[in-house]
Amino acid sequence: MERIPITKEGYEHLKKELEHLKSVERPRNIEAIEVARAHGDLSENAEYDAAKERQSFLEGRISELSYKLANADVIDTSKVASDKVVFGCRILLENVDSGDEVTYQLVGPDESDISKGKISVSSPLGRAILGKVPGDEVVVDAPGGKRCYELVDIL
């Protein structure tokens, strides 16, 4: 059983989603199935088919979230060492070619959201930057070609 690294914030987000699915979405969908079933002939009942398909999706997502939460390795990011890049830390990178600077936090795969400055430790950049110290450079294969970044600071 593989442990899944996640921040406390990410864990709480997944937990809330699971609770919402179980307490709101699942009962709402059960009601939709009952209403559709009351319309009679199920063989040509698009409303029933859609509700059953939604039920399958909901149960799959509930199962997935339950697994992830049961196997979560919650990392306290307030106690993260700041001398090298590790899970949970925030980093300042400079694109060596353009000089552009960007700040990211290294998080688990379920938390990554580039628009919020969160990248997965399992992404190409995340894997390349782990263990580095300020001043180190990394080269990453990106869709647009190779990119070189300098680790400016660990925040």
Contacts in CASP RR format, 6 or more apart in sequence:
PFRMAT RR
TARGET T0000
AUTHOR 0000-0000-0000
METHOD contacts of the structure
MODEL  1
MERIPITKEGYEHLKKELEHLKSVERPRNIEAIEVARAHGDLSENAEYDA
AKERQSFLEGRISELSYKLANADVIDTSKVASDKVVFGCRILLENVDSGD
EVTYQLVGPDESDISKGKISVSSPLGRAILGKVPGDEVVVDAPGGKRCYE
LVDIL
1 71 0 8 1.000
2 71 0 8 1.000
3 71 0 8 1.000
3 72 0 8 1.000
3 73 0 8 1.000
4 68 0 8 1.000
4 71 0 8 1.000
4 72 0 8 1.000
4 73 0 8 1.000
4 108 0 8 1.000
4 109 0 8 1.000
4 110 0 8 1.000
5 73 0 8 1.000
5 75 0 8 1.000
5 87 0 8 1.000
5 108 0 8 1.000
5 121 0 8 1.000
6 14 0 8 1.000
6 68 0 8 1.000
6 72 0 8 1.000
6 73 0 8 1.000
6 74 0 8 1.000
6 75 0 8 1.000
6 107 0 8 1.000
6 108 0 8 1.000
6 110 0 8 1.000
6 111 0 8 1.000
7 74 0 8 1.000
7 75 0 8 1.000
7 77 0 8 1.000
7 88 0 8 1.000
7 107 0 8 1.000
7 108 0 8 1.000
7 111 0 8 1.000
8 74 0 8 1.000
8 75 0 8 1.000
8 76 0 8 1.000
8 77 0 8 1.000
9 111 0 8 1.000
10 107 0 8 1.000
10 110 0 8 1.000
10 111 0 8 1.000
11 69 0 8 1.000
11 72 0 8 1.000
11 74 0 8 1.000
13 111 0 8 1.000
14 65 0 8 1.000
14 68 0 8 1.000
14 69 0 8 1.000
14 72 0 8 1.000
14 110 0 8 1.000
15 69 0 8 1.000
17 65 0 8 1.000
18 62 0 8 1.000
18 65 0 8 1.000
18 66 0 8 1.000
18 69 0 8 1.000
21 58 0 8 1.000
21 61 0 8 1.000
21 62 0 8 1.000
21 65 0 8 1.000
22 62 0 8 1.000
25 58 0 8 1.000
26 58 0 8 1.000
26 62 0 8 1.000
29 51 0 8 1.000
29 54 0 8 1.000
29 55 0 8 1.000
29 58 0 8 1.000
30 55 0 8 1.000
32 47 0 8 1.000
32 51 0 8 1.000
32 54 0 8 1.000
33 48 0 8 1.000
33 51 0 8 1.000
33 52 0 8 1.000
33 55 0 8 1.000
35 47 0 8 1.000
36 45 0 8 1.000
36 47 0 8 1.000
36 48 0 8 1.000
36 50 0 8 1.000
36 51 0 8 1.000
37 45 0 8 1.000
37 48 0 8 1.000
39 45 0 8 1.000
39 47 0 8 1.000
39 48 0 8 1.000
42 48 0 8 1.000
68 110 0 8 1.000
75 87 0 8 1.000
75 88 0 8 1.000
77 88 0 8 1.000
77 89 0 8 1.000
80 86 0 8 1.000
80 87 0 8 1.000
80 88 0 8 1.000
80 89 0 8 1.000
81 89 0 8 1.000
82 89 0 8 1.000
82 154 0 8 1.000
83 133 0 8 1.000
83 154 0 8 1.000
84 131 0 8 1.000
84 132 0 8 1.000
84 133 0 8 1.000
84 154 0 8 1.000
85 91 0 8 1.000
85 106 0 8 1.000
85 129 0 8 1.000
85 130 0 8 1.000
85 131 0 8 1.000
85 132 0 8 1.000
85 133 0 8 1.000
85 151 0 8 1.000
85 154 0 8 1.000
86 106 0 8 1.000
86 130 0 8 1.000
86 131 0 8 1.000
87 106 0 8 1.000
87 107 0 8 1.000
87 108 0 8 1.000
87 121 0 8 1.000
87 130 0 8 1.000
88 105 0 8 1.000
88 106 0 8 1.000
88 107 0 8 1.000
89 105 0 8 1.000
89 106 0 8 1.000
89 154 0 8 1.000
89 155 0 8 1.000
90 103 0 8 1.000
90 104 0 8 1.000
90 105 0 8 1.000
90 154 0 8 1.000
90 155 0 8 1.000
91 103 0 8 1.000
91 104 0 8 1.000
91 105 0 8 1.000
91 106 0 8 1.000
91 129 0 8 1.000
91 151 0 8 1.000
91 153 0 8 1.000
91 154 0 8 1.000
91 155 0 8 1.000
92 101 0 8 1.000
92 102 0 8 1.000
92 103 0 8 1.000
92 151 0 8 1.000
92 152 0 8 1.000
92 153 0 8 1.000
92 154 0 8 1.000
92 155 0 8 1.000
93 101 0 8 1.000
93 102 0 8 1.000
93 103 0 8 1.000
93 104 0 8 1.000
93 129 0 8 1.000
93 149 0 8 1.000
93 150 0 8 1.000
93 151 0 8 1.000
93 152 0 8 1.000
94 100 0 8 1.000
94 101 0 8 1.000
94 149 0 8 1.000
94 150 0 8 1.000
94 152 0 8 1.000
95 101 0 8 1.000
95 102 0 8 1.000
95 147 0 8 1.000
95 148 0 8 1.000
95 149 0 8 1.000
96 137 0 8 1.000
96 148 0 8 1.000
96 149 0 8 1.000
96 150 0 8 1.000
97 147 0 8 1.000
97 148 0 8 1.000
101 152 0 8 1.000
102 117 0 8 1.000
103 117 0 8 1.000
103 155 0 8 1.000
104 117 0 8 1.000
104 118 0 8 1.000
104 119 0 8 1.000
104 125 0 8 1.000
105 117 0 8 1.000
105 118 0 8 1.000
105 119 0 8 1.000
106 119 0 8 1.000
106 120 0 8 1.000
106 121 0 8 1.000
106 126 0 8 1.000
106 129 0 8 1.000
106 130 0 8 1.000
107 118 0 8 1.000
107 119 0 8 1.000
107 120 0 8 1.000
107 121 0 8 1.000
108 120 0 8 1.000
108 121 0 8 1.000
108 122 0 8 1.000
109 120 0 8 1.000
109 121 0 8 1.000
109 122 0 8 1.000
111 118 0 8 1.000
111 120 0 8 1.000
112 118 0 8 1.000
112 119 0 8 1.000
112 120 0 8 1.000
112 123 0 8 1.000
119 125 0 8 1.000
119 126 0 8 1.000
120 126 0 8 1.000
121 127 0 8 1.000
121 130 0 8 1.000
124 140 0 8 1.000
124 141 0 8 1.000
124 142 0 8 1.000
125 138 0 8 1.000
125 140 0 8 1.000
125 149 0 8 1.000
128 138 0 8 1.000
128 139 0 8 1.000
128 140 0 8 1.000
129 138 0 8 1.000
129 149 0 8 1.000
129 151 0 8 1.000
132 138 0 8 1.000
132 151 0 8 1.000
133 151 0 8 1.000
133 154 0 8 1.000
134 151 0 8 1.000
134 152 0 8 1.000
134 153 0 8 1.000
134 154 0 8 1.000
135 150 0 8 1.000
135 151 0 8 1.000
135 152 0 8 1.000
136 150 0 8 1.000
136 151 0 8 1.000
137 148 0 8 1.000
137 149 0 8 1.000
137 150 0 8 1.000
137 151 0 8 1.000
138 148 0 8 1.000
138 149 0 8 1.000
138 151 0 8 1.000
139 146 0 8 1.000
139 147 0 8 1.000
139 148 0 8 1.000
140 146 0 8 1.000
140 147 0 8 1.000
140 148 0 8 1.000
140 149 0 8 1.000
END
